[in-house]
């Protein structure tokens, strides 16, 4: 495959002053948390479970851990691009800023222009009056992101599979990717018509909706598929062991991958996410407990179970996936914003701008990050974890309290009706409007894919 085609480049970053040191400190913390996540999975036996996901870690501990990591990437203003270097790839999602770019020139698609967006993510069409949430772009400080070239990515994916596995936030990102790739396909008013007509179609004729199971869209002219498999926990959920207490309705088998896993392992790009379903409300309150081997662990915390599941994922990738062929990515937890920044009710309701001051963001508010221990820090320095790349979007996404559907997740008959629901409807502060934040994740994923193709072709052949 020809990998040297001309690339449309974003403008290289300029030198950043002022608050850059503070942001870099937070960035180092989050990057270290990502490394710890993989180290915990790969080396949990050797460290005796020292790494632990926690909701109580505070800023002081985060800063202490951050001090143990020294990044070696080139500084701002170097004119380098993020896909050119391992260190730049690692820093691009954790050391940067959101920049407002009003105007359609930077966008690949606009509200109402993509048929692949679930109704719940169509915020402008559902009556949201402001539009800046779709105009913010992520700009790394140490390098420039390559501009997303949908046609080039489709060429890279020719005869290949791009697979997303996870919860509905993963579906959010998958729909974003469909829209971004579709921007390079000739205008086709009926893109979901089927193999006899449309150039992009769902292989089983299924419409995009909040549908359980999986969806696979084929780009006919490139013979590639972009797929989503619903697996909120990544591990298997099923009947509990015999003679379990009556309160136990189901069990998460922490040592076994989801039954659909055999369908994932031969993908050429495999993107995992999990996190939003790992909470007391979705587990114990619904009678779902944890099973480790043949033993039901009634007293196991959600945090310990989550770490055990990630360990299972890491082992499965090492055993079942040919990582010389497949690029495996774990996208980290994307924070929900259930508390309003202005002290009012309704969580993300009425939020119209990001939180650009990262010193106001306390990462310990959200689950999904491992609290690094000294042993894990030392292991991260000495060992290379090449089987799975962590795309750490937690800090950058924590800034985007404005990007959620809020109450604009249902189509109403009039703008007036949409405004009335601001005080009456429950707000969705977990998912993301499209276009919006998931587009930025996919720009980072695109840089990862380009970085991979610099040394190894996807699928293991040129």
C-alpha positions in Angstrom: 0.0 0.0 0.0 1.3 3.4 -0.8 1.9 5.3 2.4 3.7 8.4 1.1 0.8 10.3 -0.5 0.7 14.0 0.2 -1.0 14.9 3.4 -3.0 18.0 4.2 -1.3 19.3 7.3 -2.7 21.3 10.2 -0.7 24.4 11.2 2.2 23.4 13.6 1.6 24.6 17.1 3.2 27.8 18.3 5.0 28.3 21.6 2.7 28.4 24.6 3.4 30.5 27.6 1.7 31.3 30.9 -0.3 28.3 32.2 1.5 25.7 30.2 3.5 24.3 33.2 0.4 23.7 35.2 -1.3 21.9 32.2 1.8 19.9 31.6 1.7 18.7 35.2 -1.8 17.5 34.9 -1.0 16.0 31.5 1.8 14.0 33.0 -0.5 12.7 35.7 -3.1 11.5 33.2 -0.5 10.0 30.9 1.0 8.1 33.9 -2.4 6.8 34.8 -2.8 5.4 31.3 0.6 3.6 31.5 -0.4 2.3 34.9 -3.6 0.9 33.5 -1.7 -1.3 31.1 1.0 -2.2 33.5 -1.5 -3.3 36.1 -3.0 -5.6 33.5 0.3 -7.0 32.3 2.1 -7.3 35.7 -0.7 -7.7 38.3 0.7 -11.0 39.4 4.2 -9.6 40.1 3.0 -6.6 42.0 0.4 -8.4 44.1 -2.4 -6.1 43.0 -0.7 -3.0 44.2 -2.4 -0.9 41.5 -5.9 0.0 42.4 -8.6 2.0 40.7 -9.8 4.5 43.3 -12.4 7.3 43.5 -10.6 9.0 46.5 -7.3 10.0 45.1 -6.8 13.7 45.4 -4.9 16.4 43.6 -1.9 16.2 45.9 -1.4 12.5 45.2 -1.9 13.0 41.5 0.8 15.7 41.5 3.2 13.5 43.5 2.7 10.7 40.9 3.1 13.1 38.0 6.5 14.1 39.3 7.9 10.6 38.6 7.3 10.9 34.9 9.5 13.0 32.7 8.3 13.2 29.1 10.9 13.5 26.4 8.8 14.8 23.6 9.9 17.9 21.7 8.6 21.2 22.9 5.9 23.4 21.5 6.7 25.2 18.3 9.0 22.4 17.0 6.9 22.0 13.8 6.7 18.2 14.4 3.6 16.2 13.8 2.1 13.8 16.3 2.2 10.7 14.2 6.0 11.0 13.7 7.3 10.0 17.1 6.3 7.6 19.9 6.6 10.2 22.6 4.5 12.7 20.7 1.8 10.0 20.2 1.8 9.4 23.9 1.5 13.1 24.8 -1.0 14.3 22.1 -4.2 13.6 24.0 -3.0 14.6 27.5 -1.0 17.8 26.8 -3.1 20.2 24.7 -5.9 22.7 24.6 -9.3 23.2 23.1 -9.4 26.0 20.5 -12.6 27.6 19.1 -12.7 27.4 15.3 -16.0 28.9 14.1 -16.9 28.1 10.5 -17.5 25.0 8.5 -14.0 24.9 7.0 -12.6 22.7 9.8 -15.6 20.4 10.0 -16.0 17.3 7.9 -19.8 17.3 8.5 -22.3 19.5 10.1 -25.6 19.0 12.1 -28.1 17.2 9.9 -25.6 16.2 7.3 -24.9 12.7 8.3 -27.5 9.9 8.2 -25.6 7.7 10.6 -26.2 9.7 13.8 -28.5 8.3 16.4 -31.4 10.6 17.2 -30.2 11.1 20.8 -26.9 12.6 19.5 -28.6 15.1 17.0 -28.5 18.0 19.4 -29.1 20.9 17.0 -31.8 19.0 15.2 -33.4 18.4 18.6 -33.6 22.1 19.4 -30.3 23.0 21.0 -30.0 26.7 20.4 -26.2 27.2 20.7 -23.7 25.7 18.2 -20.2 26.4 19.6 -20.0 22.9 21.1 -19.3 21.6 17.6 -16.7 24.2 16.8 -14.0 23.4 19.3 -10.9 21.5 18.1 -8.3 19.8 20.2 -4.8 21.1 19.6 -1.8 19.3 21.2 0.9 21.6 22.6 3.9 19.5 21.6 3.0 18.6 18.1 0.4 19.2 15.3 -2.3 16.7 14.6 -2.4 15.6 10.9 -5.6 16.9 9.4 -8.1 14.1 9.2 -8.0 12.9 5.6 -11.1 10.6 5.2 -10.1 9.5 1.7 -6.6 8.5 2.8 -8.0 6.6 5.8 -10.4 4.7 3.6 -7.4 3.8 1.4 -5.6 2.5 4.4 -8.7 0.5 5.4 -9.2 -0.9 2.0 -10.2 -4.6 2.3 -9.9 -4.3 6.1 -12.0 -4.0 9.3 -12.2 -1.1 11.8 -14.0 -2.4 14.9 -15.3 -0.6 18.0 -16.2 -2.6 21.0 -17.8 -1.2 24.2 -20.8 0.7 25.5 -23.0 3.4 24.1 -20.2 5.9 24.4 -18.2 3.7 22.1 -21.2 3.7 19.7 -21.0 7.5 19.9 -17.4 7.4 18.7 -18.3 4.7 16.0 -21.1 6.9 14.6 -18.7 9.9 14.5 -16.2 7.8 12.5 -18.9 6.7 10.1 -19.8 10.4 9.5 -16.1 11.5 9.1 -15.4 8.7 6.6 -18.6 9.3 4.7 -17.5 12.8 4.0 -15.1 11.4 1.4 -17.7 9.4 -0.4 -19.7 10.8 -3.3 -23.0 12.4 -2.3 -25.5 9.6 -1.8 -28.8 10.6 -0.4 -29.7 7.1 0.5 -26.5 5.8 2.0 -28.3 3.1 3.9 -30.2 1.7 1.0 -28.3 -1.6 0.8 -25.7 -3.4 -1.3 -27.7 -3.0 -4.5 -27.6 0.8 -4.4 -25.8 2.8 -1.7 -22.1 3.1 -1.5 -22.3 2.8 2.3 -24.7 0.3 3.8 -25.3 -1.8 6.9 -24.5 -5.4 5.9 -27.6 -6.9 7.6 -30.0 -4.1 6.6 -30.3 -2.9 10.2 -30.9 0.8 10.9 -28.7 2.7 13.3 -30.6 3.0 16.6 -30.1 2.0 20.2 -29.9 -1.6 19.1 -28.3 -4.3 21.1 -25.7 -6.6 19.5 -23.7 -5.3 16.6 -23.8 -3.2 13.4 -21.4 -3.4 10.5 -21.3 -0.7 7.8 -19.5 -1.5 4.6 -17.9 1.1 2.3 -18.5 -0.6 -1.0 -15.9 1.1 -3.1 -13.2 0.3 -0.5 -14.5 -3.1 0.6 -13.9 -2.1 4.2 -16.2 -2.4 7.2 -16.6 -0.1 10.2 -18.2 -2.1 13.0 -19.6 -1.7 16.5 -20.1 -4.5 19.0 -22.0 -3.7 22.1 -20.2 -5.0 25.2 -20.4 -2.6 28.1 -18.2 -4.6 30.4 -16.0 -6.4 27.8 -16.2 -9.5 30.0 -19.0 -12.1 30.0 -22.2 -11.5 31.9 -24.4 -14.6 32.6 -26.1 -16.7 35.1 -24.6 -16.8 38.6 -23.2 -20.0 40.1 -25.6 -22.6 41.5 -26.8 -21.9 45.1 -26.1 -18.2 44.9 -28.1 -15.9 47.2 -31.5 -14.8 45.9 -30.3 -11.2 45.5 -27.8 -12.3 42.8 -29.6 -12.2 39.5 -26.6 -12.3 37.2 -22.8 -12.4 37.4 -20.0 -10.8 35.6 -17.4 -13.5 34.9 -14.3 -11.3 35.4 -11.9 -13.9 33.9 -13.8 -14.5 30.7 -14.2 -12.2 27.7 -17.5 -11.5 26.1 -18.9 -14.3 24.0 -18.6 -12.1 20.9 -14.8 -11.8 21.4 -13.9 -14.3 18.6 -15.5 -11.9 16.1 -13.2 -9.1 17.2 -9.7 -10.6 17.2 -9.2 -10.5 13.4 -9.9 -6.8 13.0 -7.2 -4.6 11.6 -8.0 -1.8 14.0 -9.6 -2.7 17.3 -10.8 0.0 19.6 -12.1 -0.8 23.1 -13.8 1.3 25.7 -15.5 0.5 29.0 -16.3 2.4 32.2 -19.8 3.9 32.3 -21.5 0.7 33.4 -19.0 0.0 36.2 -21.0 1.6 39.0 -23.2 0.5 41.9 -26.4 1.5 40.3 -25.9 -0.6 37.2 -24.5 -3.6 39.0 -25.4 -4.4 42.6 -28.7 -2.5 42.7 -29.8 -4.6 39.7 -28.6 -7.9 41.2 -25.4 -8.2 39.2 -22.3 -9.4 41.2 -18.8 -10.5 40.3 -17.6 -14.0 39.7 -13.9 -14.8 39.7 -13.3 -18.3 38.4 -16.0 -20.4 40.0 -16.2 -18.2 43.1 -18.9 -15.6 43.6 -17.3 -12.5 45.1 -20.2 -10.8 46.9 -17.9 -8.3 48.7 -15.7 -7.4 45.8 -15.7 -3.7 45.1 -16.6 -2.3 41.7 -13.1 -0.8 41.5 -11.4 -4.1 42.1 -13.7 -5.9 39.6 -13.0 -3.2 37.0 -9.2 -3.7 37.4 -9.7 -7.5 37.1 -11.7 -7.1 33.9 -8.9 -4.9 32.4 -6.4 -7.6 33.3 -8.5 -10.1 31.5 -8.7 -7.9 28.4 -4.9 -7.5 28.4 -4.3 -11.2 28.6 -6.8 -11.9 25.9 -5.1 -9.4 23.6 -1.7 -11.0 24.3 -3.0 -14.5 23.7 -5.6 -14.2 20.9 -4.8 -11.1 18.9 -1.9 -10.9 16.4 -0.7 -7.5 17.3 1.7 -7.4 14.3 -1.5 -7.4 12.2 -3.9 -5.6 14.5 -3.6 -2.2 16.0 -5.3 -2.5 19.4 -6.5 0.7 21.2 -8.1 1.2 24.6 -9.8 4.5 24.8 -10.1 5.6 28.4 -13.2 6.7 30.4 -14.9 9.9 29.1 -16.3 11.7 32.1 -20.0 12.4 32.6 -20.8 15.8 34.0 -23.7 15.2 36.4 -23.0 18.3 38.5 -23.5 21.7 37.2 -20.5 24.1 37.2 -22.6 27.0 38.1 -24.0 25.4 41.2 -27.5 24.9 39.7 -29.3 21.7 39.1 -29.5 19.6 36.0 -25.9 18.7 35.6 -24.8 19.7 32.1 -28.0 21.7 31.4 -27.2 25.3 30.2 -23.5 24.5 29.8 -22.3 26.3 26.6 -18.5 26.5 27.0 -15.7 24.1 28.0 -13.8 24.4 31.2 -10.5 25.7 29.8 -8.8 26.1 33.2 -7.5 22.6 33.9 -6.6 23.4 37.5 -10.3 23.4 38.2 -10.7 19.8 37.0 -10.4 17.1 39.7 -9.9 13.8 38.0 -10.7 11.9 41.2 -14.3 12.8 40.6 -14.6 10.1 38.0 -13.9 6.4 37.9 -11.9 4.8 35.1 -8.3 5.8 36.1 -5.9 3.7 38.0 -4.1 5.3 40.9 -0.4 4.5 40.2 1.8 3.0 42.9 5.6 3.3 43.1 6.0 -0.2 41.9 3.9 0.5 38.8 5.8 3.7 38.1 9.1 1.8 38.1 7.6 -0.9 35.9 6.4 1.7 33.4 9.9 3.1 33.2 11.5 -0.3 32.5 9.0 -2.2 30.3 7.4 -1.5 27.0 3.8 -2.5 26.7 3.4 -2.9 23.0 0.3 -5.1 22.8 -2.3 -2.3 23.4 -2.1 1.4 23.1 -4.0 3.6 25.6 -5.7 6.6 24.0 -6.2 8.7 27.1 -9.0 11.1 26.5 -10.1 11.5 30.1 -8.6 14.9 31.0 -9.3 16.5 27.6 -12.9 15.2 27.7 -13.4 16.3 31.3 -13.1 19.9 30.0 -16.0 19.5 27.7 -19.0 19.9 30.0 -20.7 21.7 27.2 -20.6 18.8 24.7 -23.4 16.6 26.0 -26.9 16.3 24.6 -28.3 17.5 27.9 -32.1 17.7 27.4 -31.7 17.9 23.6 -31.7 14.2 23.1 -35.2 13.8 21.7 -36.8 15.4 18.7 -39.7 17.7 19.6 -42.2 19.4 17.4 -41.0 22.9 17.8 -38.1 25.1 19.2 -40.5 26.4 21.9 -41.2 22.8 23.0 -37.5 22.1 23.1 -36.9 25.1 25.4 -39.7 24.1 27.7 -38.0 20.8 28.4 -34.9 22.5 29.9 -36.6 22.5 33.3 -38.7 19.3 32.9 -36.6 16.6 31.2 -33.8 14.5 32.6 -30.5 15.6 31.0 -28.1 13.2 29.2 -24.7 14.3 30.6 -22.9 11.1 29.6 -23.2 10.8 25.8 -21.9 13.5 23.3 -23.5 15.6 20.6 -22.5 14.9 17.0 -20.7 16.6 15.5 -18.7 17.2 18.7 -16.3 15.7 21.1 -16.0 12.1 19.6 -14.8 13.7 16.4 -11.7 14.9 18.3 -11.1 11.3 19.6 -11.2 10.0 16.1 -8.7 12.6 14.9 -6.4 11.2 17.6 -7.2 7.7 16.5 -6.3 8.7 12.9 -2.9 9.9 14.1 -2.4 6.6 15.9 -3.2 4.7 12.7 -0.8 6.9 10.6 1.9 6.3 13.2 1.3 2.5 13.0 1.5 2.5 9.2 4.9 4.3 9.3 6.5 1.1 10.5 4.0 -1.7 10.0 1.1 -2.0 7.5 -2.3 -2.8 9.0 -3.1 -6.4 8.2 0.6 -7.3 8.2 1.1 -6.7 4.5 1.7 -3.8 2.1 
